[in-house]
């Protein structure tokens, strides 16, 4: 497969994902195509509502310095990110880089389109060497490992959160609340993702390493999320 120098973005339509798009644009890096997934996998048990209003209010305030309006002409909504539209676009247009942020697991047939020389990159809001899967930040807090809240930028492989790692960074903020985590980890992830993309286009040597993988975690039930919130509140008191 002969790649061109374009980038495709697979994500969902949220303010923190739009922040990534706008931050890239501010650095004169644009996405040739954006696919927003409109559905998600739901667990059989209750996980919401949890801090949604606080998250929205906090992010609205802290993301206030960017215009979240995006060019909708290159955006396509798909119910499932593994839709034929996504596969066919990548197969026909041959983008060099695909960035994945906040979607369901990507099918192997799409992953394989970027091999051997393209890049399919995922943002995992967690420290992959300890916490893989969903709600990684919350599982770390629940287990008393607040210092393992952070991000991992890695290659996408068939096995979820298992590809070689470009960057793995812990969140160096001593005091934060549950509803603030997504904002801080997004800022951190976008910072290092931009470094990586610029290095790829500058044809610099790209370093990636295979790491010992952490345990895989699934959805955190609502009652455990509430315990996480109490744990953080308790920590702040001492």
C-alpha angles and dihedrals in degrees: 000000000000110000129208123210098261129117129221122199123210112192147108128272106261133130093252091052090047087051088061091051093049093044090054091049090052087060092048093254114128135184116241089204137009124197117194117199112219101192135050139195112266124207122228091244133061118276101155158103094043124151093320095138092048092047092051093047094046095046092045089057097043096040090048093108094068130069105235094199110116135188102269093190091084095041123099123183118217128180092221122027089221089065118139089246090065094045094046094047093053093043093050102035096039101209115197096220133034120189118200121197125166104347134122120271113302118238118248092238090063093043091052091058089073096053136141102003109012128085127241106181130186130199109218113189093215143058100274095200088066109016124034129172126022134358090007093163092053095046089052091052093045090054093048093254101121088149088067095065107114145091140285125201109199148151117276115244135172090261109071116255092354108111127112113286128242097178135002115182133174121222106256097202115116098201126034139139128234094256092053099056098085091054095050095044091048092053090049094047095048091050094058095036089058090052090052095048092048090050092049093052091044087055092236120159106276115216120208130161138199110238136194103265125236127226118291115243128192132202114326113231117240094247091057091047088057089052089053090054091052091048092056092045090050091050091054091056094064 
